Amino acid sequence: MSTPTLLTYYKETVTKALQAKHNYANVHQIPRLEKIVVTTCMGKHPDRKQAVEDAVAEIAKITGQKPAMTYARKSVANFKLREGEVLGARVTLRSTQMWEFLDRFINITAPNIRDFRGLPTKSFDGRGNYAIGIPDQSIFPEIELDQIKRNIGFDIIFVTTANTDEEGRDLLAELGIPFRKPTKKTEENA
């Protein structure tokens, strides 16, 4: 099995750039991408069971890995939801699959987003992890447009070992994630 191109790029280029920018004393302080989590929830659909089956099939096509089911933790009468009922699906990607998914996301999927001007930079959690919501699955090249039964939204979470949002943002930007460039108005408001 060959080493993913993006992993080689991380080891040879990104680590040196991050070490130069943040002056890390030890190579183990350099942030790295730990995992990517792709998750979806079908709680609002009236035919929830069929919707979850469709979501599982779509996530499996997109990630190349069988998703795990997520279940309701408690009953909510207003949503007609019972405790233990299947609610969504989730996949955790690590190592080779993670790097290959990230490469496809950066180079193929993200540019397919309608009116794409870059990904927002405000979706960091304070610990260097980044999350983005994808409104529908049609931007992924693995999905055949004529086979779509319903729109399924996804959340993609990039989990890093960075300690701060700045370090996490620098890591993901060096890897090639196309973040939105700040405009003059947002700089003045900040």
ABEGO torsion letter per residue (X at the ends): XBBBAAAAAAAAAAAAAAAAAAGBABAAABBBBABBBBBBBAAABABAAAAAAAAAAAAAAAAGBBBBBBBBABBBAAAGBBBGBBABBBBBBBEAAAAAAAAAAAAAAAAABBGBAEBBAAABAGAGBBBBBBABAAABAABBAAABABBBBBBBBBBBABABAAAAAAAAAAAGBBBBBBBAAAAAAX
